[in-house]
Amino acid sequence: MSTDGIQKLERQKFGPVFSTNGPQFENLEIVECTFDSIVFAPNAEEVALGRRPKFVEVTATDCGIVSGDAMFMGCSLEEVSIHSFRGGELWFPNCRFRHVRFSGKLSRIWTSQGLGSMPGDWSQVVADNTRAHADTDWVVDISEGQFKSCTLRGFPPDKIRVDPERQAVVTRASLSAGPRIPERLLVGTAGYVVSEAAATPPGGMQRDCLAMVPDRHRHRETQAELVRFLHHEGLALPAWPG
């Protein structure tokens, strides 16, 4: 579905959305719609040839999924905004992002590059994505998002936009460049993420690079103090790069 003008879908219910080819969605606004399921699963060879699902100038607001998760495998997303999404996780393996925004209340966001468990050879796709991400000013903006969890892998950490009051992007290198973090701050999810990042061996896969203060948690204030400490001491990457 593509159009030269802006097409709006509002308060509609859709059955399963499943595609193994490369549809394009442009200039599309989706408001308060629900889907039984969403799966975009092209094969690696098609994506490497440029025939990947593409979303350009697409906005989704207050939408949701009835069951399962939403899978966007090998897709290209440019100038895309997702605000408040109900249901399961939003998965983006081997995707190319440019100016993608997540805001409002969302369940879980998960991105990765080059998972070996996926069928096919994705090496060319990952290489193309890496070059594209290096050439853009910023990749993804989560500064106005409230997540149950948010795992961002495979993006340049300095091209992730965050809210420095609630979020911090950290890497093993950034954590090793500054003062030791007080033990009392390493509690809750944010503390776990920072501990895992610090323990990643040189050249190893970063398990997670985002320390986030949860909306509700018994250690919320301590985790907020940890995020502030990371920014104040220069252990976190810049909140607004570029």
KEKE-3310 file (N, C-alpha, C; in steps of 0.2 Angstrom, whole numbers, plus 5000, padded with zeros to 4 digits):
npx = (5004:5004:5005:5004:4999:4995:4989:4976:4972:4960:4955:4952:4951:4962:4966:4978:4994:5005:5020:5031:5038:5044:5035:5030:5027:5021:5020:5009:4997:4992:4980:4974:4972:4970:4979:4979:4990:5007:5019:5033:5044:5055:5067:5085:5092:5084:5082:5096:5097:5090:5077:5067:5055:5049:5046:5041:5040:5030:5017:5012:4999:4994:4991:4989:4993:4984:4988:5003:5019:5026:5034:5047:5057:5072:5068:5067:5066:5062:5060:5050:5037:5032:5020:5014:5010:5001:5002:5012:5030:5040:5049:5064:5074:5090:5087:5086:5088:5082:5080:5070:5057:5051:5038:5028:5018:5025:5027:5038:5054:5065:5080:5092:5107:5113:5110:5114:5105:5095:5087:5097:5109:5114:5124:5128:5117:5118:5130:5127:5117:5125:5133:5124:5119:5130:5131:5120:5113:5107:5100:5089:5076:5072:5068:5056:5049:5041:5045:5043:5053:5068:5079:5092:5102:5116:5116:5125:5130:5131:5122:5109:5096:5092:5083:5091:5087:5081:5086:5101:5114:5126:5142:5155:5167:5164:5161:5173:5181:5180:5176:5174:5158:5147:5143:5131:5122:5120:5107:5092:5084:5091:5104:5108:5109:5120:5130:5131:5136:5148:5155:5156:5167:5182:5179:5168:5150:5139:5127:5117:5114:5107:5103:5089:5077:5064:5046:5039:5045:5053:5066:5066:5070:5084:5089:5086:5095:5107:5107:5108:5121:5129:5128:5133:5146:5152:5151:5141:5136:5134:5118:5111:5116:5125)
npy = (4994:5010:5028:5044:5055:5058:5044:5039:5028:5023:5018:5004:4986:4973:4958:4944:4951:4946:4945:4940:4946:4962:4974:4991:5005:5021:5038:5037:5036:5029:5026:5021:5008:4990:4974:4957:4949:4953:4951:4953:4945:4943:4934:4933:4934:4941:4953:4958:4961:4972:4972:4974:4975:4992:5006:5022:5039:5036:5035:5028:5028:5025:5011:4993:4975:4960:4947:4938:4944:4958:4957:4963:4959:4963:4975:4992:5007:5023:5040:5037:5035:5029:5029:5025:5009:4994:4978:4964:4961:4973:4968:4970:4963:4964:4976:4992:5008:5025:5040:5036:5035:5032:5033:5038:5025:5009:4992:4981:4984:4978:4977:4971:4965:4954:4941:4924:4914:4916:4911:4909:4919:4934:4943:4952:4961:4966:4972:4982:4989:4994:5003:5012:5017:5023:5034:5042:5056:5054:5039:5032:5038:5038:5046:5050:5039:5026:5012:4994:4986:4989:4985:4989:4984:4984:4996:5012:5017:5031:5037:5036:5043:5050:5053:5062:5062:5050:5040:5031:5029:5016:5009:4996:5002:5016:5015:5011:5022:5031:5036:5024:5016:5018:5005:5005:5010:5001:4994:4986:4985:4995:4995:4982:4982:4991:4984:4972:4978:4983:4971:4965:4956:4962:4965:4957:4953:4966:4965:4973:4991:5001:5010:5012:5021:5014:5016:5012:5006:4998:5002:5014:5027:5026:5020:5031:5040:5033:5034:5048:5050:5043:5051:5063:5060:5057:5044:5039:5040:5055:5063:5069:5067:5073)
npz = (5000:4995:4993:4985:4992:5009:5018:5029:5041:5053:5068:5065:5063:5060:5053:5053:5048:5036:5028:5015:5006:4998:5002:5001:5012:5012:5017:5027:5040:5055:5066:5082:5078:5078:5077:5072:5072:5067:5055:5046:5035:5025:5015:5017:5005:4996:5003:5003:4990:4989:4990:5001:5014:5016:5026:5025:5031:5040:5053:5068:5080:5096:5094:5093:5096:5095:5099:5103:5096:5087:5072:5063:5051:5044:5038:5032:5039:5039:5045:5054:5066:5081:5092:5108:5110:5111:5118:5113:5111:5101:5088:5079:5070:5061:5054:5045:5051:5051:5058:5067:5079:5095:5106:5121:5130:5129:5126:5125:5116:5104:5096:5084:5076:5064:5069:5072:5072:5063:5048:5033:5024:5032:5031:5021:5022:5035:5034:5024:5032:5043:5036:5032:5044:5049:5041:5044:5054:5066:5073:5081:5092:5108:5118:5123:5127:5136:5143:5146:5144:5135:5122:5114:5101:5089:5084:5081:5096:5100:5092:5097:5103:5119:5134:5146:5160:5162:5155:5149:5138:5138:5136:5136:5134:5137:5151:5156:5156:5166:5183:5196:5199:5212:5223:5229:5220:5210:5207:5204:5187:5179:5185:5183:5169:5168:5175:5167:5155:5159:5162:5150:5139:5130:5113:5114:5112:5116:5128:5132:5130:5135:5149:5159:5168:5177:5176:5187:5201:5215:5218:5211:5213:5216:5205:5196:5201:5198:5184:5182:5188:5179:5168:5173:5177:5165:5160:5152:5135:5124:5127:5117:5102:5088)
capx = (5000:5008:5002:5008:4997:4995:4983:4975:4968:4959:4950:4951:4953:4965:4968:4985:4998:5011:5023:5038:5042:5046:5030:5032:5022:5024:5015:5004:4995:4988:4978:4970:4971:4973:4981:4979:4998:5011:5025:5037:5049:5058:5073:5091:5094:5080:5084:5102:5096:5086:5069:5066:5050:5051:5042:5044:5035:5024:5016:5007:4998:4989:4989:4991:4992:4980:4992:5010:5023:5026:5041:5049:5063:5076:5065:5070:5062:5064:5055:5044:5035:5027:5018:5010:5009:4999:5003:5019:5036:5041:5056:5067:5081:5093:5083:5089:5084:5084:5075:5064:5055:5047:5036:5022:5019:5026:5029:5045:5057:5071:5083:5098:5110:5117:5108:5116:5099:5090:5089:5100:5116:5112:5130:5128:5112:5121:5135:5123:5114:5130:5136:5118:5118:5136:5130:5115:5115:5104:5096:5083:5075:5068:5068:5049:5046:5041:5045:5044:5060:5071:5085:5095:5109:5117:5116:5130:5127:5131:5117:5103:5094:5088:5081:5096:5085:5078:5090:5108:5117:5133:5146:5161:5172:5163:5161:5180:5185:5178:5177:5170:5151:5146:5139:5124:5118:5119:5102:5086:5086:5097:5110:5109:5112:5127:5135:5132:5140:5155:5158:5157:5174:5184:5177:5162:5144:5136:5121:5112:5118:5103:5101:5083:5073:5057:5041:5037:5050:5054:5072:5066:5074:5091:5090:5087:5102:5112:5107:5111:5128:5132:5129:5137:5153:5154:5151:5136:5137:5130:5111:5108:5122:5125)
capy = (5000:5016:5033:5050:5059:5055:5040:5038:5022:5025:5014:4998:4980:4970:4951:4943:4954:4942:4946:4937:4950:4968:4979:4998:5009:5028:5043:5033:5038:5024:5028:5017:5001:4984:4969:4950:4948:4957:4947:4954:4940:4942:4930:4937:4936:4947:4960:4960:4964:4979:4970:4973:4980:4999:5011:5029:5044:5032:5036:5024:5031:5021:5005:4987:4969:4956:4941:4937:4950:4961:4955:4967:4957:4965:4980:4998:5012:5030:5045:5033:5037:5024:5032:5020:5002:4989:4971:4960:4965:4975:4965:4973:4960:4966:4982:4998:5014:5032:5044:5032:5038:5028:5038:5035:5019:5004:4986:4980:4985:4974:4977:4967:4965:4948:4935:4918:4909:4917:4907:4913:4923:4941:4947:4958:4965:4969:4977:4988:4993:4997:5009:5017:5020:5027:5040:5046:5060:5050:5033:5031:5042:5035:5050:5051:5033:5023:5005:4989:4985:4992:4982:4991:4981:4984:5003:5016:5020:5038:5039:5034:5049:5048:5058:5060:5061:5044:5035:5032:5024:5015:5004:4994:5007:5022:5014:5010:5028:5036:5033:5018:5017:5016:4999:5006:5012:4996:4990:4986:4984:4999:4993:4976:4983:4994:4979:4968:4981:4984:4965:4963:4956:4966:4962:4953:4956:4970:4962:4979:4997:5006:5010:5015:5021:5011:5020:5010:5000:5000:5005:5019:5033:5024:5020:5038:5043:5030:5037:5055:5049:5041:5057:5068:5058:5056:5037:5038:5043:5061:5062:5072:5068:5077)
capz = (5000:4995:4990:4985:4998:5016:5019:5036:5044:5059:5072:5061:5066:5055:5054:5053:5043:5035:5021:5014:5000:5000:5002:5003:5015:5012:5019:5030:5047:5057:5072:5086:5075:5081:5072:5076:5072:5062:5053:5040:5036:5019:5015:5017:4998:4993:5006:5000:4983:4990:4990:5008:5016:5018:5029:5025:5033:5043:5060:5071:5086:5100:5090:5097:5093:5099:5102:5100:5095:5080:5069:5057:5050:5038:5036:5032:5042:5038:5047:5056:5073:5084:5099:5112:5106:5116:5116:5114:5109:5094:5086:5073:5068:5054:5051:5044:5054:5050:5061:5070:5086:5100:5112:5124:5133:5124:5130:5124:5110:5103:5089:5084:5069:5063:5073:5068:5072:5058:5042:5027:5026:5032:5032:5017:5024:5041:5032:5022:5037:5046:5032:5032:5051:5050:5037:5046:5060:5072:5071:5084:5097:5113:5124:5126:5127:5143:5141:5151:5142:5128:5121:5107:5099:5082:5082:5084:5103:5100:5087:5100:5107:5125:5139:5151:5166:5163:5151:5148:5134:5140:5133:5140:5133:5141:5158:5159:5155:5171:5190:5198:5201:5219:5223:5231:5214:5205:5209:5199:5180:5177:5188:5180:5163:5168:5177:5161:5150:5161:5162:5143:5137:5124:5107:5115:5111:5121:5129:5132:5130:5138:5156:5159:5174:5176:5179:5194:5204:5222:5218:5206:5215:5216:5198:5193:5204:5194:5177:5183:5189:5173:5163:5176:5177:5158:5158:5147:5129:5124:5126:5110:5098:5082)
cpx = (5004:5004:5006:5006:4997:4988:4982:4970:4967:4953:4948:4954:4956:4966:4975:4988:5004:5013:5030:5042:5043:5041:5033:5026:5025:5018:5008:5003:4991:4986:4973:4967:4973:4974:4981:4986:5001:5018:5028:5043:5052:5064:5079:5093:5090:5081:5091:5102:5092:5079:5067:5059:5052:5045:5045:5038:5029:5023:5010:5006:4992:4986:4991:4990:4989:4984:4999:5014:5023:5033:5042:5056:5066:5072:5069:5065:5065:5059:5049:5043:5030:5026:5012:5007:5007:5000:5010:5024:5036:5048:5058:5074:5083:5089:5088:5085:5087:5079:5069:5063:5050:5045:5030:5024:5019:5028:5036:5048:5063:5074:5090:5101:5114:5116:5110:5110:5094:5092:5092:5106:5114:5118:5130:5123:5115:5126:5132:5120:5119:5133:5130:5118:5124:5135:5124:5117:5112:5100:5089:5082:5070:5067:5061:5046:5046:5040:5045:5051:5062:5078:5087:5102:5110:5117:5122:5127:5127:5126:5110:5101:5090:5087:5086:5094:5082:5082:5097:5111:5125:5136:5152:5166:5171:5163:5169:5184:5184:5179:5172:5163:5150:5141:5132:5119:5116:5114:5096:5089:5091:5103:5112:5112:5119:5132:5136:5137:5147:5158:5159:5165:5176:5182:5171:5155:5141:5129:5115:5116:5113:5101:5095:5080:5066:5052:5039:5042:5052:5061:5072:5071:5082:5093:5091:5093:5108:5113:5110:5119:5132:5133:5134:5145:5156:5155:5146:5138:5132:5122:5108:5114:5120:5123)
cpy = (5006:5022:5040:5055:5055:5051:5039:5032:5023:5021:5008:4992:4976:4963:4950:4947:4950:4943:4943:4941:4957:4974:4986:5002:5016:5033:5040:5035:5032:5026:5024:5011:4995:4978:4962:4948:4952:4953:4949:4950:4938:4938:4935:4939:4941:4953:4962:4963:4970:4978:4969:4977:4987:5003:5018:5034:5040:5034:5032:5027:5027:5015:4999:4981:4964:4950:4941:4944:4952:4960:4959:4965:4960:4971:4987:5003:5019:5035:5041:5034:5032:5027:5027:5014:4997:4982:4968:4965:4967:4973:4968:4970:4962:4971:4988:5004:5020:5036:5041:5034:5033:5032:5035:5029:5013:4998:4985:4981:4981:4975:4973:4967:4958:4942:4929:4913:4910:4914:4912:4917:4931:4945:4953:4963:4969:4974:4983:4992:4997:5003:5014:5020:5024:5034:5044:5050:5056:5044:5032:5036:5039:5039:5051:5045:5030:5016:5000:4986:4987:4990:4984:4989:4983:4991:5007:5019:5027:5041:5037:5040:5047:5054:5057:5060:5054:5038:5037:5027:5023:5009:5002:4999:5014:5021:5013:5016:5033:5032:5027:5020:5014:5010:5000:5008:5007:4991:4990:4984:4988:4997:4987:4977:4986:4988:4974:4971:4982:4977:4962:4962:4960:4962:4958:4957:4960:4967:4967:4985:5002:5005:5014:5015:5019:5016:5019:5004:5003:5003:5011:5025:5032:5023:5026:5041:5040:5033:5044:5055:5047:5047:5062:5066:5056:5049:5035:5042:5049:5059:5064:5073:5072:5084)
cpz = (5000:4991:4990:4990:5004:5017:5026:5037:5051:5062:5068:5064:5060:5057:5054:5047:5042:5028:5021:5008:5003:4999:5004:5006:5015:5014:5022:5038:5049:5064:5075:5082:5078:5075:5076:5077:5066:5061:5046:5040:5029:5020:5014:5010:4995:4996:5004:4994:4983:4990:4997:5009:5019:5021:5029:5026:5035:5050:5062:5078:5090:5096:5095:5093:5098:5103:5099:5100:5088:5077:5063:5055:5043:5035:5036:5034:5042:5040:5049:5064:5075:5091:5102:5108:5112:5113:5117:5112:5102:5092:5079:5071:5061:5051:5050:5047:5052:5053:5063:5077:5089:5105:5115:5128:5128:5129:5130:5117:5110:5096:5090:5076:5069:5067:5069:5068:5067:5052:5037:5029:5026:5033:5027:5019:5030:5039:5028:5027:5041:5043:5033:5039:5052:5047:5039:5052:5066:5069:5074:5090:5102:5119:5127:5126:5134:5141:5147:5150:5136:5127:5114:5106:5091:5080:5085:5091:5103:5095:5090:5104:5113:5129:5145:5158:5168:5160:5150:5143:5136:5136:5138:5140:5137:5148:5161:5158:5161:5178:5191:5201:5208:5219:5225:5225:5209:5207:5203:5192:5177:5179:5185:5173:5163:5170:5171:5156:5152:5161:5155:5141:5131:5118:5108:5113:5117:5122:5129:5133:5133:5145:5157:5166:5173:5179:5186:5196:5211:5223:5213:5207:5214:5209:5194:5195:5200:5187:5177:5184:5183:5168:5166:5176:5170:5156:5153:5141:5129:5123:5119:5106:5091:5082)
residu = (MET:SER:THR:ASP:GLY:ILE:GLN:LYS:LEU:GLU:ARG:GLN:LYS:PHE:GLY:PRO:VAL:PHE:SER:THR:ASN:GLY:PRO:GLN:PHE:GLU:ASN:LEU:GLU:ILE:VAL:GLU:CYS:THR:PHE:ASP:SER:ILE:VAL:PHE:ALA:PRO:ASN:ALA:GLU:GLU:VAL:ALA:LEU:GLY:ARG:ARG:PRO:LYS:PHE:VAL:GLU:VAL:THR:ALA:THR:ASP:CYS:GLY:ILE:VAL:SER:GLY:ASP:ALA:MET:PHE:MET:GLY:CYS:SER:LEU:GLU:GLU:VAL:SER:ILE:HIS:SER:PHE:ARG:GLY:GLY:GLU:LEU:TRP:PHE:PRO:ASN:CYS:ARG:PHE:ARG:HIS:VAL:ARG:PHE:SER:GLY:LYS:LEU:SER:ARG:ILE:TRP:THR:SER:GLN:GLY:LEU:GLY:SER:MET:PRO:GLY:ASP:TRP:SER:GLN:VAL:VAL:ALA:ASP:ASN:THR:ARG:ALA:HIS:ALA:ASP:THR:ASP:TRP:VAL:VAL:ASP:ILE:SER:GLU:GLY:GLN:PHE:LYS:SER:CYS:THR:LEU:ARG:GLY:PHE:PRO:PRO:ASP:LYS:ILE:ARG:VAL:ASP:PRO:GLU:ARG:GLN:ALA:VAL:VAL:THR:ARG:ALA:SER:LEU:SER:ALA:GLY:PRO:ARG:ILE:PRO:GLU:ARG:LEU:LEU:VAL:GLY:THR:ALA:GLY:TYR:VAL:VAL:SER:GLU:ALA:ALA:ALA:THR:PRO:PRO:GLY:GLY:MET:GLN:ARG:ASP:CYS:LEU:ALA:MET:VAL:PRO:ASP:ARG:HIS:ARG:HIS:ARG:GLU:THR:GLN:ALA:GLU:LEU:VAL:ARG:PHE:LEU:HIS:HIS:GLU:GLY:LEU:ALA:LEU:PRO:ALA:TRP:PRO:GLY)
# end
